[in-house]
Amino acid sequence: MRLYHHPISTNARRAVMTAHHLRQPVELVLLDLSSSEQRKHLLSINPNEKIPVLVDGDFILWESCAIMQYLADKTPGQTVYPAELRARADINRWMFWSAQHLAPAIAIFYWENFIKGLIGAGRPDPVELERGAVDLESFATVLDNHLAQRQWVCGDGLTLADFAIAAPLMAAAPGRAPLARYRHLQAWFGRMQELEAWRMTTLEEELAVA
């Protein structure tokens, strides 16, 4: 299997973390998003021209959460994506919530305060940052309250939901997203940062070699 990714993409990072945690024999292929030739190849395997993309023989799969679920289902004995219907539905719920709500809120800060400077796209837009602050407060509060009496997002152990939510939080520090006051969220995030899969996919280390 090949997993096309880039360390600047938080969506790609959740798939890469999952592959590392599951110890799947995945070849990580770093795409140079500034290369027209490599972007042409990306378009040939994903009509959305976005990463990550997993290629497993003649099967091509895009969308990070779908890739995470596929890798888990290919791993005998894994516990991060249980087969029991309600447990899986709960994990799916939080994966979709992260992709639809939390990640876009953090992405505003990531783009305005970090990516723009990286690519020379101008100064941060205060209107956009205000919009991001409103959304982030709403969704970070939901997560913080949910984690008040639990160690992990779903059930009693680590699941794909934790990886799905942790990935966009990788962009919180460089994006200067205001998350410090959410103490339950921060305690859980600390536990995530202790995981081997996290340490293998830190933004700073991968940007250094990208």
Buried (B, 14 or more C-beta within 10 A) or exposed (E): BBBBBBBBBBBBBBBBBBBBBBEBEBEBBBBEBEEEEBBEBBEEBBEEBBBBBBBBEEEBBBBBBBBBBBBBEEBEEBEBBBEEEEBBEBBBEBBEBBBEBBBBBBBBBBBBBBBBEEEEEEEBBEEEBEBBBEBBBEBBEBBBEBBEEEEBBBBEEBBBBBBBBBBBBBBBBBBBBBBEEBEBBBEBBEBBEEBEBBEBBBBEEBEEEE
